[in-house]
Amino acid sequence: MEVSLLLLWHDAGWFARFIIFILGVMSVISLGTGIQKWWRFRKARRATAKFAPEFARYLQEEQLDQAIELAEAAKESHVARVLGEALAEVKPLLRDRATITSGDINSAERAIERQMLIILSELKRGLAILATVGATAPFVGLLGTTMGIVNSFTGMATSGTGGLAAVSAGIAEALITTAFGLAVAIPAVWLFNYFQTKVENMTVEMTYTSKEMVDYLIKSVGSEFGRSIFTKEFQAQQAASGPTSK
């Protein structure tokens, strides 16, 4: 027997239709959030891949003004935003080639921490929606199933007829809401786990590059510029990760 969704919708009661409508709204919200997050992460990865080599070249050539301007301009790159915040704290000293004190470096570290908190908050925005949909959609569908079965048995008691034939249609109608709930929840859970992993990877990138930026500033005390290797290592890390990080 082939199941007709249109026929099930036509035969469904008002409560079952309400449950299906709610699940449809939850599905649209979760998928919309997933698309938005995917596009945001894709832009960040592309911007970082473009930013890293240019930033490395400017540091190797001791073109600090250009490095600062590049970091400030690359707004889509999470790594550029973190490094730009660190450079902003010591920008006057870097441009004047003045000696950077431990207090200046501590100030840069605190600026990095503040910026990372802001970026992580932005990256995690929307994940709660996916987690909520993934956790609650099956229960919403089960609610529709429970009420549908109750209605089936109530109708059987009212009509005075029994047997499987009398209740099978009503039970089938009731179970469809559970199927809809699972269909909504499974993609939401997949998306949540995927984006959670992406956030963790991007957190590692920001932490790694920010620590190397601080090392660069420490080595630059006394105007000893051009010794940092953080960009080379970051490029090697990006090359090693390859297509799997996209």
N, C-alpha and C positions, 0 to 999 in steps of 0.2 A: 504493500500500500504506500503510495507516494504522498508525502506530507506537503500540503499547500499552505504556505505562510499567509497568503491572502485570505484563504478560507478560515484559517485559525484566527486571524485578526477579526474577520467578520463575525465569527461565532463567539469570540471572547466577550466576557462581561466587562462592565465599566471599570472594575477594579484592576483586572488583568491588563486592560488597555492603558490604564494609568501607570502601572508598573513598567510596561514596555516603553511608554513615553519617557519615563524617568531614566530608564536604562539607555535609551537613545540619546538623551541629553548628556548623560555621563560619558557615553562613548565619544560624542562630538567634542566634549571638553578635553578628555584625555588625549584623543588623537590630535586635536589642535595644539595642545600643550607640547606633545611629542614633536610635532613638526616645527614648532617655534624653537624648541630647545635644540633640535638637530641643526637647524639653520644657524642659530647663534654659535654653536660649537664649531660648525664648519667654517664660519667666517673667522673665528678666533684662531683655528688651526692654520688656515691659509695666511692670515695676517702675520702670525708668528713665524711661519716658514719663510715669508718674505722679509720680515724684520731681522731675524737672527743673523744672516750672512752680512747684511749691510752694517748692522751694529758692530759685528766682530771686526769688519774691515776698518771702520772709523776708530775703534779703540786701538787696533794694531798700528794704525798710522798716526795715532795720538791726535786725531781730529775731534776733540772733545765737544766743541760747539755743535758740529754736525751730529754727533752721537746723541747729544741731549735733545736737539731738535727732532731727530728721527724718533726717539722714544716718546716725546710729547705728541708727535703727530700720529703715531700708530695706536689709535684709540681702540681698535677692535682686538688687538693682541693682548691677552692677559699677562704675558711675560713683559711686554713693553710697558704696560701700565705700572707693574711692580718696579721695574728698573727705573722708569721715569720718575717715580716718586722718590726713590733713593737719590737719584741725581739732582732732583729739584732741591733737596736739602743742602747739598754741597755745591750747587751750580756756581755761585759766585767765587768760591774758592778754587774750583776746577778751572774756571775761565781765567782767573788771575794767576794760576799755577802757585797758589799759596799752600803752605803746609797745612794738612788736614789733621786736626787733633783727635784724640780719642773721644772727646765730647761730640765732635762733629759726626764721627762714625756711629756713636750711640744714637744720635738724633736720626741718622739715616736708617738705622735698624728699626727704630720705633715707627718711622714713616712707612717702612716696608710692611711691618706687622699690621698697621692700620689699613693700608691699601689692600693687603691680602684678605683681611676680614671683609672688606667691602666687596671685593671681587668674588669671594666664596659665597657671600650672601646672594649675589646676583646669579652665580652659576647654579645654586641650589633652588632658586626661585622656580616654582612649578612642580618640583619633585614631590611635595606634599600632596598635590592634587592627584598625581599618578598613584601614589601610595594609598590614598584614601579610596580612589576608584577601584584599585585592585583588591583592596581589603573588603569593601562594602558591597560591591556589585553582586557577588554570589548571594549575599544575605538578602539584598533587595529582591532578587529573582526568587529566592526561597520563600519570601513573604508572599509573593504572588502565587506560588505553587500551593502553599499552605491554605490560603484563602480559597483558591480554586477547588482544592479537594474538599474543603468544608462545604462549599456551595454544592458540589456534586452529591455528597452524601445527604445534604439537606434536601436537595431536590428529589433524591431517591426516596427519602422518608416521606416527603409530601405526596409523591405520586403513588406510593405503596408498592412499587415494583423493585426488585432486587436483581442480583446477578451481575456478572462482569460486563455483559452487553449494555446494561443500563448506566454504568458509571465509567466505562472505558473512554468514551468521547470527552467527558468532563475532566477526567484525569489527564488525558493527553493535552487538553487545552491548558490545564494547570501547570504541567511540567514544562511547557514551552517557555515560561518565564524564567525558570532555572537555567535552561539552555541559553537564553539571551544574557542572563547574568554572567555565566561563565564566558560567553563570547566577548563580553565587555571587559571582564576582569583579566583574562589571560594576556591580551596585548598591553594592558596598563602595567601589569607586573613586569613583563619583558622590557618595556620602555624604562620603567623605574630602575631596574637593575643595570640596564645599559648605560643610562645617563649617570647613575651613581658611580659606576666604574670610570666614566669619562671625567667626572669631577675629581675623583681621587688621582687620576693620572695628571690632570692639569694642576692639581695642588702640588704634586711632586715636582713638576716642572717649575712652578713659581718658587717653591722653597729652594730647589737646587740652584736656580739662577740667581736668586736674591742672596744666598750665602756666598756664591762666587763673586757677586758684585761687592759685597762687604769685604771679601778678601782683596779684591782689586783696590778698594779704597784704603785698606790697611797698608798695602804695598806701596801706595802712592804717597804716603807720608814723606815729606822732604822732596816732593816733586819727582819721585821715581816712577814715572808713568811707563806704560807699555809692557808691563810684566804679567798682566792678567791672562789666564788661559781659559777663563770660564766660557767664552764664546766658542772656542774650539771644541771643548768637551760637550757643550750643548749641541753643537752641530753634529758631533759624532753620535750623541744620544738620539737625535732626530733621525739620522741616517740609519741607525740600528733598528729603531722602532718601525721604520718603513711604512708600508700601506696599512699595516694593522692598526696604526694609531689614528687613521682617518675615520 
